Amino acid sequence: MNMETKDSGKGVISGNERVLRARLSDAAFFWDQDRKCTLRSRIPALKDRIFHAKIGTIAEKVERMGTLALDIAKYVPKVDNDLILVAANLAKADLSTGMVGEFPELQGIIGRYYALHDGESPDVADAVAQHYSPAGPEDGCQTKPLSIAIGLADKFDSLVGFWSINEKPTGSKDPYALRRASLGIIRLIIENKLRIPLLKIFKLSQDKFSFDVDLSRELRSFLFERMKVYLRDKGERHDVIEAVFSLDTEDDLIRLMSRFRALSQFLDHGEGWRLLDGYRRIANIVRIEERKDGCKFSKVSTNDFEEEDIILWKRLNNTQGTIEAALKDEKFGEALEVLAQLGPSIDNFFDKVKINTENASIRANRLGLLQKIIRLNDRVADFSKIEGGDKTIPKCP
């Protein structure tokens, strides 16, 4: 319940105005004082500012950012390489200004105005302001090439640095906002359609530190986990996400998203579920028989082929070449369609042969053929992760 004052709130308004005038007066003072020095002249002061005791100074971080941004620039179209080191060096220079000292929420923002006042390139000024973005899921994502390169370099450097000293997010604790940094990397890459090799960039970033352990795969896994959260928050199916992100050979987020979209769309149709049912049938048979025998059936010998085995073998080999070509060209929908076209050949095989025949060599061979089908499916996605019907497909060991 609101209380009505005797003066209708005039005293409150007057008090707020006094506070606001004082704050604006402070801001005007710092604005005038800070501009007496250029941002470039403030760069040496970053040597006295600690980023983290185990990682080093802000100056060292800025130096790493610059060289890493040059590496990243190879994957950012239309970036001006001549401006990268300038933008990186100026990105944190406003931290020593009186304005940021009094109004820390203005870091980057006020740096942009100071850079423009100093006559720096507008692209450099924008990079100073935008390299912190996106700060969250609702924050705007920069689209200017120079801002993207500097922003990515800053976030990759922070992830690698804190990971190297074992300062990782745990549970609800994330004191260095590494989850936010990873989401920033994801959004910058996805929304700007950048073909960035994650493992390579993580390794290049780590090489700029004095740590020996290669953490690139672990960091990629962390980024993938954040990507899964990003997709789930958008309402995507968790099982389809797992089916695609289980592929250990992938480190290109754009290619991964293309694969994910193709699988999601494919499963919206009956053809997709028929493929899924066929996979389940084969995976069940192989899983049961391998468990029974205590071994894996991975070898196929053409010497033990009968007529129907030969037909399926040839069909699989032809299909494998087509699928590999489609995957190489990133035509993931086409690869799924080719997989689905195997259905009639597999059904015919089951209709005409007995898998668990009394001839041990022929039985092992046929189970090996089925295993080959599973491996072929796994080249596209891990179908064992997809929930079909009332249960999840069992993963063949």
C-alpha positions in Angstrom: 0.0 0.0 0.0 1.4 3.4 -1.0 1.6 6.1 1.6 0.6 9.6 0.4 2.9 12.3 1.8 1.7 15.7 3.0 3.6 17.5 0.2 2.4 14.9 -2.5 5.9 13.5 -2.8 7.7 16.8 -3.6 10.2 16.2 -0.9 11.1 12.7 -2.3 11.4 14.2 -5.8 13.6 17.0 -4.5 15.9 14.5 -2.7 16.2 12.3 -5.8 17.0 15.3 -7.9 19.8 16.3 -5.5 21.3 12.9 -5.7 21.0 12.8 -9.5 22.5 16.2 -9.9 25.5 15.1 -7.7 25.9 12.0 -9.8 25.7 13.9 -13.1 28.1 16.5 -11.7 30.6 13.6 -10.9 30.1 12.2 -14.4 30.7 15.6 -16.0 33.9 16.0 -13.9 35.3 12.6 -14.9 34.3 13.2 -18.5 36.4 16.3 -18.6 39.3 14.9 -16.6 39.5 11.6 -18.5 39.7 13.2 -21.9 42.9 15.0 -20.9 44.6 11.7 -21.6 44.1 9.5 -24.7 43.0 5.9 -24.3 46.3 4.9 -25.9 48.3 6.7 -23.2 46.4 4.6 -20.6 47.5 1.3 -22.0 50.7 1.0 -19.9 48.6 1.4 -16.7 47.0 -2.0 -17.5 50.3 -3.6 -16.4 49.4 -2.6 -12.8 45.9 -4.1 -12.9 45.7 -7.8 -12.0 43.3 -9.9 -14.1 43.8 -12.9 -11.8 46.8 -13.7 -9.5 47.4 -17.0 -11.3 46.9 -15.8 -14.8 48.5 -12.4 -14.8 47.7 -8.7 -15.5 45.1 -7.1 -17.8 48.0 -6.0 -20.0 49.0 -9.7 -20.5 45.4 -10.6 -21.3 45.1 -7.8 -23.8 48.3 -9.0 -25.5 46.9 -12.5 -25.7 43.6 -11.2 -27.0 45.4 -9.4 -29.8 47.3 -12.3 -31.1 44.4 -14.7 -30.7 42.1 -12.2 -32.5 44.5 -12.4 -35.5 44.1 -16.1 -35.5 40.3 -15.9 -35.3 40.2 -13.2 -38.0 41.0 -15.9 -40.6 37.4 -17.2 -40.0 35.7 -13.8 -39.8 34.9 -12.3 -43.2 35.8 -8.7 -44.0 37.7 -8.0 -40.8 40.4 -5.4 -41.1 43.5 -7.1 -39.7 45.3 -3.7 -39.5 42.9 -2.6 -36.8 42.9 -5.8 -34.7 45.9 -5.1 -32.4 44.8 -1.5 -32.0 41.3 -2.6 -30.9 42.6 -5.3 -28.6 45.0 -2.9 -26.9 42.3 -0.3 -26.4 39.5 -2.7 -25.4 40.3 -2.6 -21.7 42.1 0.8 -21.6 39.1 2.6 -20.1 39.4 0.5 -16.9 41.9 3.0 -15.6 39.6 6.0 -16.2 37.9 7.9 -13.4 34.5 7.3 -15.1 34.8 3.5 -15.0 36.1 3.7 -11.5 33.0 5.6 -10.4 30.6 3.9 -12.8 31.9 0.4 -13.5 28.8 -0.5 -15.5 30.1 2.0 -18.2 33.2 0.0 -19.0 33.4 -0.4 -22.7 30.6 2.0 -23.3 32.5 5.0 -22.2 35.6 3.6 -23.8 33.9 3.9 -27.1 33.2 7.6 -26.6 36.7 8.3 -25.5 38.1 6.4 -28.5 35.9 8.5 -30.8 37.1 11.7 -29.0 40.7 10.6 -29.6 40.0 10.2 -33.3 40.2 6.4 -33.4 38.5 4.5 -36.2 34.7 4.1 -35.6 35.2 0.3 -36.0 37.8 0.3 -33.2 35.5 2.4 -31.0 32.7 0.0 -31.6 34.9 -3.0 -30.8 35.9 -1.4 -27.5 32.2 -1.1 -26.5 30.9 -4.3 -28.0 33.6 -6.9 -27.1 31.9 -7.6 -23.8 28.7 -8.6 -25.7 26.5 -10.5 -25.6 26.3 -10.4 -21.9 23.3 -12.7 -21.7 20.6 -14.5 -23.7 18.6 -11.4 -24.3 21.6 -9.1 -25.0 22.2 -8.0 -28.6 24.9 -9.8 -30.5 27.5 -7.8 -32.4 27.7 -8.2 -36.1 30.7 -6.0 -37.0 33.7 -8.1 -38.0 36.2 -6.3 -35.8 33.9 -6.4 -32.8 33.3 -10.1 -33.3 37.0 -11.0 -33.6 37.9 -9.0 -30.4 34.8 -10.3 -28.5 35.6 -13.9 -29.4 39.3 -13.5 -28.4 38.3 -12.1 -25.1 35.9 -14.9 -24.3 38.1 -17.7 -25.5 41.0 -16.3 -23.5 38.9 -16.2 -20.3 37.7 -19.7 -20.7 41.1 -21.2 -21.4 42.8 -19.1 -18.7 40.4 -20.0 -15.9 40.2 -23.7 -17.0 44.0 -23.9 -17.0 44.1 -23.0 -13.3 41.2 -25.3 -12.5 38.7 -22.5 -11.8 35.8 -24.2 -13.5 32.0 -23.7 -12.9 30.6 -26.1 -10.4 26.9 -26.6 -9.7 25.4 -23.2 -9.2 28.8 -21.5 -8.7 30.4 -19.7 -11.6 32.3 -16.8 -10.1 34.1 -15.9 -13.3 31.0 -16.1 -15.5 32.5 -18.8 -17.7 29.0 -20.1 -18.6 28.1 -16.6 -19.8 31.4 -16.4 -21.8 30.7 -19.8 -23.5 27.1 -18.7 -24.4 28.7 -15.5 -25.9 31.0 -17.6 -28.0 28.1 -19.8 -29.1 25.9 -16.9 -30.1 28.7 -15.0 -31.9 29.5 -18.1 -33.9 25.9 -19.2 -34.6 24.3 -15.8 -35.3 27.2 -14.7 -37.5 27.5 -18.1 -39.2 31.2 -18.4 -38.6 33.0 -21.6 -39.5 35.4 -21.7 -36.6 37.3 -24.9 -35.7 36.9 -25.0 -31.9 39.7 -27.4 -31.1 42.2 -25.4 -33.1 41.2 -22.1 -31.5 41.2 -23.5 -28.0 44.7 -24.9 -28.7 46.0 -21.6 -30.1 44.6 -19.8 -27.1 46.2 -22.2 -24.7 49.6 -21.9 -26.4 49.6 -18.2 -25.4 49.7 -19.3 -21.7 52.5 -21.1 -19.9 50.5 -24.2 -19.2 51.4 -27.5 -20.7 48.2 -29.6 -20.5 46.1 -29.7 -23.6 42.5 -28.8 -22.5 41.0 -28.2 -25.9 38.8 -31.4 -25.9 37.6 -30.7 -22.4 36.8 -27.1 -23.3 35.0 -28.2 -26.4 32.9 -30.6 -24.3 32.0 -27.7 -21.9 31.0 -25.6 -24.9 28.9 -28.4 -26.3 27.1 -28.7 -22.9 26.3 -25.0 -23.0 25.1 -25.4 -26.6 22.7 -28.1 -25.5 21.3 -25.8 -22.8 21.0 -23.1 -25.5 19.0 -25.4 -27.7 16.8 -26.8 -25.0 16.0 -23.3 -23.9 14.7 -22.7 -27.4 12.4 -25.7 -27.0 14.3 -28.2 -29.1 14.1 -32.0 -28.4 16.7 -33.1 -25.9 17.1 -36.6 -27.4 17.8 -35.2 -30.9 20.3 -32.8 -29.3 22.1 -35.7 -27.7 22.0 -37.8 -30.9 23.9 -35.1 -32.8 26.2 -33.8 -30.0 27.4 -37.3 -29.2 29.6 -37.2 -32.4 33.2 -36.9 -31.1 34.5 -35.9 -34.5 32.7 -32.6 -34.7 34.0 -29.2 -33.7 32.3 -26.8 -36.1 29.1 -25.4 -34.5 27.6 -24.3 -37.9 28.0 -27.8 -39.3 26.7 -29.3 -36.0 23.6 -27.1 -36.3 23.0 -28.1 -39.9 23.2 -31.7 -38.9 20.8 -31.1 -36.0 18.3 -29.3 -38.1 18.4 -32.0 -40.8 17.8 -34.7 -38.2 15.0 -32.8 -36.5 13.2 -32.2 -39.8 13.7 -35.8 -40.9 12.1 -37.1 -37.7 9.0 -35.0 -38.4 8.1 -37.5 -41.2 7.1 -41.2 -41.3 10.3 -41.9 -43.2 12.4 -40.9 -40.3 10.5 -43.1 -37.8 10.8 -46.1 -40.2 14.5 -45.6 -40.2 14.5 -45.4 -36.4 12.4 -48.6 -36.1 14.9 -50.4 -38.4 17.8 -49.2 -36.4 16.2 -50.3 -33.2 15.5 -53.8 -34.6 19.1 -54.2 -35.7 20.6 -52.8 -32.5 18.5 -55.1 -30.3 19.6 -58.2 -32.2 23.3 -57.3 -32.1 23.2 -56.2 -28.5 21.5 -59.4 -27.4 23.8 -61.7 -29.4 27.0 -59.9 -28.3 26.0 -60.1 -24.7 25.2 -63.8 -25.1 28.6 -64.5 -26.8 30.6 -62.1 -24.8 32.3 -60.6 -27.9 31.7 -58.0 -30.6 30.8 -58.9 -34.2 32.7 -56.4 -36.2 34.4 -58.5 -38.9 32.8 -59.5 -42.1 34.3 -62.3 -44.4 33.1 -62.5 -48.0 34.2 -66.2 -47.9 31.2 -67.0 -45.7 28.7 -65.2 -47.9 25.5 -66.7 -49.2 23.4 -65.1 -52.0 21.4 -62.7 -49.7 24.5 -61.8 -47.8 26.2 -60.7 -51.0 23.2 -58.6 -52.1 23.1 -56.7 -48.8 26.9 -56.4 -48.7 27.0 -54.7 -52.1 24.1 -52.5 -51.2 25.8 -51.4 -48.0 29.1 -50.6 -49.8 27.3 -48.5 -52.5 25.3 -46.7 -49.8 28.3 -46.0 -47.7 30.0 -44.2 -50.6 27.0 -42.1 -51.2 26.6 -41.2 -47.5 30.2 -40.3 -47.1 30.0 -38.0 -50.1 26.8 -36.3 -48.7 28.4 -35.8 -45.3 31.5 -34.3 -46.9 29.3 -31.8 -48.8 27.3 -31.2 -45.5 24.1 -32.5 -47.2 22.9 -34.1 -44.0 19.3 -34.4 -45.1 20.4 -36.2 -48.2 22.5 -38.6 -46.1 19.5 -39.4 -43.9 17.3 -40.1 -47.0 19.9 -42.5 -48.4 20.0 -44.3 -45.0 16.2 -44.6 -45.1 16.4 -46.1 -48.6 18.3 -49.1 -47.1 15.1 -50.1 -45.4 13.6 -52.4 -48.1 17.0 -54.2 -48.6 17.3 -54.8 -44.8 13.7 -56.0 -44.6 14.3 -58.4 -47.6 17.4 -59.7 -45.8 15.5 -60.5 -42.6 12.7 -62.1 -44.6 15.0 -64.5 -46.5 17.8 -65.4 -44.0 18.0 -66.6 -40.5 20.5 -64.5 -38.5 21.1 -67.1 -35.8 21.8 -70.0 -38.1 23.5 -73.1 -36.8 26.6 -72.3 -38.9 28.7 -70.3 -36.5 30.7 -68.6 -39.3 27.7 -67.5 -41.2 26.0 -66.3 -38.0 29.0 -64.2 -37.0 29.2 -62.8 -40.5 25.6 -61.8 -40.6 25.9 -60.1 -37.2 28.9 -58.3 -38.6 26.8 -57.1 -41.5 24.2 -55.8 -39.0 27.0 -54.1 -37.0 28.1 -52.4 -40.3 24.6 -51.0 -40.7 24.8 -49.6 -37.1 28.2 -48.0 -37.8 26.9 -46.5 -41.0 24.0 -44.9 -39.1 26.4 -43.7 -36.5 28.2 -41.7 -39.1 25.2 -39.4 -39.4 23.9 -39.4 -35.8 23.8 -41.6 -32.6 20.3 -43.0 -33.1 20.6 -44.8 -29.8 19.9 -41.5 -28.1 16.6 -40.9 -29.9 13.5 -41.8 -28.0 11.1 -43.7 -30.2 7.8 -45.1 -28.9 7.9 -46.0 -25.2 11.7 -46.6 -24.9 15.1 -45.4 -26.0 17.0 -47.5 -28.5 19.6 -49.6 -26.7 23.1 -48.6 -27.7 25.1 -51.4 -29.2 28.4 -51.9 -27.4 
